[in-house]
Amino acid sequence: MAISLYVFSAFLAMAPAKILQIIIDDAFLKYKIDRLLIYLAILLLVYFLKTICSYSSNKRMISLGNELLKNIKKAIYNKLMYMDLSFYTNNDLGYINSRIEEIDKIDVLFSSQTLTLGSSILEFVFAIIMLSSINFKMLIIFSIPIPVLCWYAYLSSKRISHQIQHTLESAAEYSGKMQDTLHGMEEIKSQGTEEKESRRIDNFNRKALDTQKQQSFFVNKFGSGIGMIGNVVTVLVYLIGGLFFINKELSMGTFVSVSTYVGKLYSPILSYASISVLIQPAFLSLKRVSEFFFKENAVTEDGQEITGIYKIEFQGVSFQYKKESALLKNINLTIHKGDKMQLTGENGSGKSTLLRLIVKTIKPIEGKILVNDIDLNNINKESFLKQISYIPQKKYLFNESVFYNVTYGIEDVDKIQYNNIVNELGLRPIVDQLERSGNNKIGENGSRLSGGEIQKICIARALLQERSVVILDEATTSLDKKAYAYIQEKIKNSASTWIIIDHQHDLSDYGFKCVDIFSLQGV
């Protein structure tokens, strides 16, 4: 329907020129006021119909574009949710966020300006038909500059594309560095490095703005060139059309209509020139989004579902981060249901990496991980992770209430058990204090809480989940004695499998088997 409206709208755009020709030849030059009024009424009707068609078709295309943008964003967000963790470790979050924001530039492809370009192409076709019916020789003459204009627009478009790509990348880098600095503001102030960081950010800002300036210079140059070409075309229309009129090959009305048709003949090129600065970023953003977010395969949810974890087995597992030496080599390890294991080893020896392999945030480069004697790759990820409570070394809390963060990921919350855990861990005073303040949100990543309080919230969630396997990566380092004693009591009475990294305590006194990561490394 929208396409039909566009075709009809383009056809109506040609009608005023023909009506104007008739008005001049059959009303003005013959001094017929009655005919003038009739033709003007017809002209007004054509304008009205064109407005309705343009409005309706544009509305439909804008809605289509908006829906397409929603689907693209949904696909991107879904992709991000299942992306391997290495994607996030290799890219700044600010940089990723900036690349996501580039998606919004795609919307311009369905704007009224871009849709005008589509209409101009149809009008170009109708203009050829009309000019050929009036004077084919004139059509040939006016068509001669078109290849030159196309060549100029093509070369300029490539240059603009190159400049815009540099601008987008510089802006993304600047956004990434800026977000990194804001996240580290407490460290910056504690070290007194505000001036140093200000200079560093200013350098990235200058680079981004200089790149943007170069782009603006070239776009201005391109626009001025196209404007000059448009002026030359206007002069040619009067020159060539005037010669045909003087030689009595055209009437005055036909000359006026020809000038309109010639404008439509060059309209696609001139329209493209005027909006290229809008659609070039859109096409580039579409390409960059595709290359950046879809170059890596996300983890899928297909596979066999499980209802519990009875055994985890590493068979010759090796892993290394990109462009680094192997961190884990030929790991062989078996963990049975109910085991309590404390992983020990030096910093950077791969303990946290081993835990990430278990929870599938990263994948081994060699070997296999079996769960219940099934290859982990063949197990449904959602059903697998529902059996695990995992507190990573780098903890993250949402800027929501304590209740929201403790119960995150839990479908049916046992309020009695929740209140008991919150009270035993000493979180009740924090909850009450936040509620009294009138804002029960804990701040970005728990900025209104202490390190120990953040750990308590994460542990409360793990205890409330009551899952087959509990994995704690440096999750108890900032706890007070009362909270730590409560956790050890819960572990003692738990039938779950516990895997813990803890540099401050020897957990062998609590029934844990201490396993040095180095002893697991094969040859």
ABEGO torsion letter per residue (X at the ends): XAAAAAAAAAAAAAAAAAAAAAAAAAAAAAGBAAAAAAAAAAAAAAAAAAAAAAAAAAAAAAAAAAAAAAAAAAAAAAAAAABBAAAAAABBAAAAAAAAAAAAAAAAAABAAAAAAAAAAAAAAAAAAAAAAABAAAAAAAAAAAAAAAAAAAAAAAAAAAAAAAAAAAAAAAAAAAAAAAAAAAAAAAAGAAAAAAAAAAAAAAAAAAAAAAAAAAAAAAAAAAAAAAAAAAAAAAAAAAAAAAAGABBAAAAAAAAAAAAAAAAAAAAAAAAAAAAAAAAAAAAAAAAAAAABBBBBABEBBBABBABBBBBGBBBBBBGBBBABBGBBBBBBBGBBBBBBEBBGAGAAAAAAAAAGABBBABEBBBBGGBBAAABBAAAAAAABBBBBABBBBBBBBAAAAAABGBABBBAAAAAAAAAAAGAAAAAAAAAAAGBABAEBGGAABBAAAAAAAAAAAAAAAGBABBBBBGAAAABBAAAAAAAAAAAAABABBBBBBBAABBAAAAGBBBBBAAAABBX
